[in-house]
Amino acid sequence: MLKRISITQLRMGMYIHQFDGSWLDHSFWKAGFVLKSPSDYQRLRQSNLTDLWIDLNKGLDLAPDSPAPAPAPAPLVKPAAPRRVERSEEIQRALKLCAHSKQAVMAMFQEVRMGQAIELAQVDDLVHNLSASLLRHPDVLISLARLKTADDYTYMHSVAVCALMVAVARQLQLPATQVHQAGVAGLLHDIGKLTIPDSILNKPEKLSADEFERIKLHPAAGGAILRQNPHLDALVLDVCLHHHEKIDGSGYPHRLAGEQISLFAQMGAVCDVYDAVTSTRPYNRGWDPAEALQRMSGWTGHFAPRVLQALVKSVGIYPVGSLVRLHSGQLAVVLEQNPDSLLMPRVKVFFSTRSGMPLPQRVIDLSRHQGKERIVGREDPQDWDFKQLDRLWSESPA
């Protein structure tokens, strides 16, 4: 028997059946457990939840002296699509979403390690929230997810590729159901790395030939894990198996070529590589986003041109966080894309190349300065040794 109770009526020994509130109101990956841990009890009491559902057949009821619970509310109407919001507003929400998503993926991967099945309802919920952030503001989540540490990489890479897959799917104008499945595929594409020893995944130097051969087993291992869930969409399994295939047939594990590689797997390949090369790893510093797109565009035979172009349109020719030189000789960091022109984003000016001195920081919308100011090229941040470049765009108000 299910009962809806106030969070103030919670007590140890209750079976938590379902949380009654937003996914971001608490820090739990999922419900469905007996409340035995004092730390879990404190986390729930200190969360933003007001109500939850308990199962009396699996755990304790209310204390005898507790007031009667409030009546169950009427069924909720499906919420409307998220409205577009300002960048500064979404940054705070997306920071919280990134942190929660990382914890959720860590918990999911740990359960898989212990032999438990992937709970698709929880995966769908996570993808829905990541997708909603992209609708509120298309640049913020993708950019923040790139700021992972080397220790976070395994988990945040899954979150970042999920967001990129959703963005690329929308750019390709795929149906809503396929956009969602693209997100699920991005979230689960590297689940086979659970079978690879951490000593290889986190090795601080280049892998040996034997270690790389071991890494190449992770798509097939991931496929074996995903096949245990018969309700998983076949497109998700395909991305897991084939996101390392290349158009010229030189990829792995099956050396597929051209149209043998599905559209979804082509998307997975582009999104996986873009996030990998722009992320700091144990053995390598991440590339500047604009540099990554430039290099990837030159890899003949690696990516499907149509899909790579969709990625460029999604993140911009000068993605958020790119260091650019303006016609005036000033350096700026890209803050936000202009949906009408990939060449005229909003930027934050902060340094003069002519004087070699910092400038008072100011935001310029280049689309409103046509004929007066423009980007003349990208700059390599390592050439300038700017220590706080990421903070200039990730913590500034829009």
C-alpha positions as CSV (number, residue, x, y, z in Angstrom):
1,M,0.0,0.0,0.0
2,L,1.4,3.4,-1.0
3,K,1.0,6.5,1.1
4,R,2.0,10.1,0.5
5,I,3.7,11.7,3.5
6,S,5.3,15.0,4.3
7,I,9.1,15.1,4.5
8,T,8.7,16.1,8.2
9,Q,6.9,12.7,8.8
10,L,9.9,10.7,7.6
11,R,11.4,8.2,9.9
12,M,14.0,5.4,9.7
13,G,12.7,2.1,8.5
14,M,10.3,3.5,5.9
15,Y,10.4,2.2,2.3
16,I,10.9,5.2,-0.1
17,H,8.8,4.3,-3.1
18,Q,8.9,7.6,-5.0
19,F,10.0,11.2,-4.6
20,D,7.2,13.8,-5.1
21,G,9.0,16.7,-6.7
22,S,11.5,17.9,-9.2
23,W,14.5,15.6,-10.0
24,L,16.7,18.5,-8.9
25,D,15.1,18.8,-5.5
26,H,17.2,16.0,-4.0
27,S,20.5,14.2,-4.5
28,F,19.3,10.6,-4.8
29,W,19.8,8.7,-8.1
30,K,16.6,6.8,-7.5
31,A,13.9,5.8,-5.1
32,G,13.1,2.2,-4.1
33,F,14.9,1.5,-0.8
34,V,14.4,1.1,2.9
35,L,15.6,4.1,4.8
36,K,18.3,2.6,7.1
37,S,21.2,5.1,6.8
38,P,21.2,8.2,9.1
39,S,23.2,10.1,6.5
40,D,20.4,9.3,3.9
41,Y,17.8,10.5,6.4
42,Q,19.7,13.8,6.8
43,R,20.1,14.2,3.1
44,L,16.3,13.8,2.6
45,R,15.4,16.1,5.5
46,Q,17.8,18.8,4.2
47,S,16.6,18.5,0.5
48,N,14.1,20.7,-1.2
49,L,11.5,17.9,-1.2
50,T,8.2,18.6,0.6
51,D,6.5,15.2,0.1
52,L,7.3,11.6,-0.9
53,W,5.6,8.3,-1.2
54,I,6.2,5.3,1.0
55,D,5.2,1.6,0.6
56,L,3.7,0.2,3.8
57,N,4.1,-3.4,2.5
58,K,7.9,-3.0,2.5
59,G,8.6,-0.6,5.4
60,L,7.3,1.2,8.4
61,D,4.2,3.4,8.5
62,L,3.9,6.8,10.1
63,A,4.7,7.0,13.8
64,P,1.5,6.5,15.9
65,D,1.4,10.2,17.0
66,S,2.0,11.7,13.5
67,P,-0.8,13.8,12.0
68,A,-2.7,12.4,9.0
69,P,-0.9,12.9,5.7
70,A,-2.3,15.4,3.2
71,P,-4.6,13.9,0.5
72,A,-2.9,12.9,-2.8
73,P,-2.9,15.7,-5.3
74,A,-4.7,15.6,-8.6
75,P,-2.7,14.1,-11.5
76,L,-0.2,16.6,-12.9
77,V,-0.6,18.1,-16.3
78,K,2.4,17.4,-18.5
79,P,4.6,20.5,-18.3
80,A,5.0,22.8,-21.3
81,A,8.3,22.9,-23.1
82,P,10.9,24.9,-21.1
83,R,11.1,28.6,-22.0
84,R,14.3,30.2,-23.3
85,V,16.1,32.0,-20.4
86,E,19.0,34.3,-20.1
87,R,22.5,32.7,-19.9
88,S,23.2,33.9,-16.3
89,E,20.0,32.3,-15.1
90,E,20.7,28.9,-16.7
91,I,24.4,28.8,-15.5
92,Q,23.3,28.4,-11.9
93,R,20.7,25.7,-12.8
94,A,23.1,23.9,-15.1
95,L,25.9,23.8,-12.5
96,K,23.5,22.0,-10.2
97,L,22.4,19.7,-13.0
98,C,26.0,18.8,-13.9
99,A,26.8,17.9,-10.3
100,H,23.6,15.9,-9.9
101,S,24.1,14.1,-13.2
102,K,27.6,13.1,-12.3
103,Q,26.4,11.5,-9.1
104,A,23.6,9.8,-10.9
105,V,25.9,8.3,-13.6
106,M,28.4,7.2,-10.9
107,A,25.5,5.4,-9.0
108,M,24.2,3.8,-12.2
109,F,27.7,2.6,-13.2
110,Q,28.3,1.2,-9.7
111,E,25.0,-0.7,-9.8
112,V,25.9,-2.2,-13.2
113,R,29.3,-3.3,-11.7
114,M,27.3,-5.1,-9.0
115,G,25.3,-7.0,-11.6
116,Q,22.1,-5.0,-11.5
117,A,20.2,-4.0,-14.6
118,I,20.1,-0.5,-15.9
119,E,16.9,1.2,-14.8
120,L,15.7,2.9,-18.0
121,A,13.1,5.0,-16.2
122,Q,15.9,6.7,-14.3
123,V,18.0,7.1,-17.5
124,D,15.0,8.7,-19.3
125,D,14.5,11.1,-16.4
126,L,18.1,12.2,-16.5
127,V,18.1,12.7,-20.3
128,H,14.8,14.6,-20.0
129,N,16.4,17.1,-17.6
130,L,19.6,17.5,-19.6
131,S,17.4,18.1,-22.8
132,A,15.3,20.7,-20.9
133,S,18.5,22.6,-20.0
134,L,19.4,22.8,-23.7
135,L,16.0,24.1,-24.6
136,R,16.3,26.8,-21.9
137,H,19.7,27.9,-23.3
138,P,21.5,25.8,-25.9
139,D,25.1,26.8,-25.0
140,V,25.4,26.6,-21.2
141,L,25.1,22.9,-20.3
142,I,27.4,21.7,-23.1
143,S,30.0,24.3,-22.2
144,L,29.9,23.6,-18.4
145,A,30.0,19.8,-19.0
146,R,33.3,20.3,-20.8
147,L,34.9,21.7,-17.6
148,K,35.4,18.3,-16.1
149,T,38.5,17.3,-14.1
150,A,40.6,14.3,-14.9
151,D,39.0,12.5,-12.0
152,D,35.5,13.3,-13.2
153,Y,36.1,12.3,-16.8
154,T,34.6,8.8,-16.9
155,Y,31.2,10.1,-15.6
156,M,31.0,13.6,-16.9
157,H,32.1,12.4,-20.4
158,S,28.8,10.4,-20.5
159,V,26.8,13.5,-19.4
160,A,28.6,15.7,-22.0
161,V,28.1,13.3,-24.9
162,C,24.5,12.9,-23.9
163,A,24.0,16.7,-24.2
164,L,26.0,16.9,-27.5
165,M,23.9,14.0,-29.0
166,V,20.7,15.8,-28.1
167,A,22.0,19.1,-29.6
168,V,23.2,17.4,-32.9
169,A,19.9,15.4,-33.2
170,R,17.9,18.6,-33.0
171,Q,20.2,20.3,-35.5
172,L,19.5,17.4,-37.8
173,Q,15.8,17.9,-37.2
174,L,15.2,14.3,-36.1
175,P,11.8,13.5,-34.5
176,A,11.5,14.1,-30.8
177,T,11.5,10.4,-29.9
178,Q,14.8,10.0,-31.8
179,V,16.3,13.1,-30.1
180,H,15.5,11.5,-26.8
181,Q,17.1,8.2,-27.8
182,A,20.1,10.0,-29.0
183,G,20.5,11.4,-25.5
184,V,20.1,7.9,-24.0
185,A,22.7,6.6,-26.4
186,G,25.1,9.3,-25.5
187,L,24.7,8.7,-21.8
188,L,25.3,4.9,-22.2
189,H,27.8,4.9,-25.1
190,D,30.8,4.2,-22.9
191,I,29.3,1.9,-20.4
192,G,31.6,-0.9,-21.5
193,K,34.6,1.0,-19.9
194,L,33.3,-0.4,-16.7
195,T,35.1,-3.6,-17.7
196,I,38.5,-1.8,-18.2
197,P,40.8,-1.6,-15.2
198,D,41.2,1.9,-13.7
199,S,44.9,1.6,-14.1
200,I,44.4,1.7,-17.8
201,L,41.6,4.3,-18.0
202,N,43.4,6.7,-15.7
203,K,47.0,6.0,-16.8
204,P,48.9,9.4,-16.6
205,E,50.9,8.7,-19.8
206,K,50.3,7.3,-23.2
207,L,48.9,3.8,-23.4
208,S,51.0,0.9,-24.6
209,A,49.9,-1.1,-27.6
210,D,48.6,-3.9,-25.4
211,E,46.7,-1.4,-23.2
212,F,45.1,0.2,-26.3
213,E,44.0,-3.2,-27.6
214,R,42.3,-3.7,-24.2
215,I,40.6,-0.3,-24.5
216,K,39.3,-1.3,-27.9
217,L,37.3,-4.1,-26.3
218,H,34.9,-1.7,-24.5
219,P,32.3,-1.3,-27.3
220,A,31.7,-5.0,-27.4
221,A,31.7,-5.2,-23.6
222,G,29.2,-2.4,-23.5
223,G,27.0,-4.1,-26.0
224,A,26.9,-7.2,-23.8
225,I,25.8,-5.1,-20.8
226,L,23.1,-3.3,-22.8
227,R,21.7,-6.5,-24.4
228,Q,20.7,-7.6,-20.9
229,N,17.8,-5.1,-21.1
230,P,15.4,-6.2,-23.7
231,H,13.5,-2.8,-23.6
232,L,16.5,-0.8,-24.7
233,D,16.1,0.8,-28.1
234,A,18.3,-0.9,-30.7
235,L,19.7,2.6,-31.7
236,V,21.2,2.9,-28.3
237,L,23.0,-0.4,-28.6
238,D,24.2,0.5,-32.0
239,V,25.9,3.7,-30.8
240,C,27.5,1.8,-27.9
241,L,28.9,-0.8,-30.4
242,H,30.0,1.5,-33.2
243,H,30.9,5.0,-31.9
244,H,34.5,4.3,-32.7
245,E,33.9,3.3,-36.4
246,K,35.2,5.7,-39.1
247,I,33.8,6.5,-42.5
248,D,36.9,5.2,-44.3
249,G,36.6,1.8,-42.6
250,S,39.7,2.2,-40.3
251,G,37.8,2.2,-37.0
252,Y,36.8,-0.5,-34.6
253,P,35.5,-3.0,-33.6
254,H,34.0,-4.1,-37.0
255,R,35.8,-1.8,-39.4
256,L,32.5,-0.5,-40.9
257,A,32.7,2.0,-43.6
258,G,30.4,4.7,-45.1
259,E,26.7,3.9,-45.0
260,Q,27.4,0.7,-43.1
261,I,27.6,3.1,-40.1
262,S,24.2,4.2,-38.9
263,L,23.4,7.9,-38.5
264,F,23.2,7.5,-34.8
265,A,26.7,5.8,-34.6
266,Q,28.1,8.6,-36.8
267,M,26.7,11.1,-34.3
268,G,28.1,9.2,-31.5
269,A,31.6,9.2,-33.1
270,V,31.6,13.0,-33.6
271,C,30.2,13.8,-30.1
272,D,32.5,11.3,-28.3
273,V,35.7,12.7,-30.0
274,Y,34.7,16.4,-29.6
275,D,34.2,16.0,-25.8
276,A,37.3,13.8,-25.4
277,V,39.7,16.2,-27.2
278,T,38.4,19.3,-25.4
279,S,38.6,17.7,-22.0
280,T,41.7,17.5,-19.8
281,R,42.7,13.9,-19.4
282,P,45.3,12.2,-17.1
283,Y,47.8,12.3,-20.0
284,N,46.8,15.3,-22.0
285,R,45.5,18.9,-21.7
286,G,42.2,19.5,-23.5
287,W,42.2,21.4,-26.8
288,D,40.5,24.8,-27.2
289,P,37.0,24.2,-28.6
290,A,37.6,26.1,-31.8
291,E,40.9,24.3,-32.3
292,A,39.2,21.0,-31.8
293,L,36.6,21.8,-34.5
294,Q,39.4,22.9,-36.9
295,R,41.4,19.8,-36.4
296,M,38.5,17.4,-36.6
297,S,37.4,19.1,-39.9
298,G,40.8,18.1,-41.3
299,W,40.6,14.4,-40.4
300,T,39.8,13.0,-43.8
301,G,37.8,9.8,-43.7
302,H,37.0,10.0,-40.0
303,F,33.6,11.6,-39.7
304,A,30.5,11.9,-41.8
305,P,30.6,15.5,-43.1
306,R,26.9,16.1,-42.6
307,V,27.1,15.1,-39.0
308,L,30.3,17.1,-38.3
309,Q,28.6,20.1,-39.8
310,A,25.6,19.6,-37.5
311,L,28.0,19.6,-34.5
312,V,29.6,22.9,-35.7
313,K,26.2,24.5,-36.0
314,S,25.3,23.2,-32.6
315,V,28.4,24.6,-30.7
316,G,29.4,27.3,-33.1
317,I,32.4,28.0,-35.3
318,Y,33.8,29.7,-32.2
319,P,32.3,27.6,-29.3
320,V,31.7,29.0,-25.9
321,G,35.0,29.4,-24.1
322,S,37.1,29.9,-27.3
323,L,39.8,32.6,-27.1
324,V,39.5,34.9,-30.1
325,R,41.3,38.0,-31.5
326,L,39.2,40.9,-32.6
327,H,39.9,43.3,-35.5
328,S,40.8,46.0,-32.9
329,G,43.6,43.8,-31.5
330,Q,41.7,43.0,-28.4
331,L,41.4,39.4,-27.1
332,A,38.0,38.1,-26.0
333,V,36.5,34.9,-24.8
334,V,33.2,33.7,-26.4
335,L,30.2,33.8,-24.1
336,E,27.2,32.9,-26.2
337,Q,26.3,31.9,-29.8
338,N,24.3,34.1,-32.1
339,P,21.6,31.8,-33.6
340,D,21.5,33.9,-36.7
341,S,25.3,34.0,-37.4
342,L,28.0,31.6,-36.3
343,L,30.6,34.3,-36.9
344,M,29.1,36.9,-34.6
345,P,28.8,35.5,-31.1
346,R,28.7,37.5,-27.8
347,V,32.2,37.9,-26.4
348,K,33.9,39.3,-23.3
349,V,36.8,41.5,-24.1
350,F,39.6,41.4,-21.4
351,F,43.1,42.0,-22.9
352,S,44.9,44.2,-25.4
353,T,47.5,42.6,-27.7
354,R,48.8,46.1,-28.6
355,S,49.6,47.2,-25.0
356,G,50.1,43.7,-23.6
357,M,47.9,44.7,-20.7
358,P,44.5,43.5,-19.3
359,L,41.5,45.7,-20.2
360,P,38.4,46.4,-18.1
361,Q,36.1,43.5,-18.9
362,R,33.1,44.2,-21.1
363,V,30.6,42.2,-23.1
364,I,30.2,42.8,-26.8
365,D,27.4,41.4,-29.0
366,L,29.3,41.3,-32.3
367,S,26.0,41.1,-34.3
368,R,25.4,44.7,-33.1
369,H,28.9,45.9,-34.1
370,Q,28.9,44.9,-37.8
371,G,31.4,47.1,-39.6
372,K,33.0,48.2,-36.3
373,E,34.3,45.0,-34.7
374,R,34.7,41.4,-35.8
375,I,36.6,38.2,-35.1
376,V,39.7,37.9,-37.2
377,G,40.9,34.5,-35.8
378,R,41.2,32.2,-32.9
379,E,44.1,32.2,-30.4
380,D,45.7,29.3,-28.6
381,P,45.2,30.0,-24.8
382,Q,48.5,28.2,-24.1
383,D,50.4,30.8,-26.1
384,W,49.1,33.5,-23.7
385,D,49.2,31.5,-20.5
386,F,45.9,32.8,-19.2
387,K,45.2,31.0,-16.0
388,Q,41.6,31.9,-15.4
389,L,40.2,31.8,-18.9
390,D,37.4,29.4,-18.1
391,R,36.2,31.6,-15.2
392,L,35.9,34.5,-17.6
393,W,33.0,32.9,-19.4
394,S,31.6,30.4,-16.9
395,E,31.1,32.7,-13.9
396,S,30.3,36.0,-15.6
397,P,26.7,37.3,-15.7
398,A,25.3,37.5,-19.2
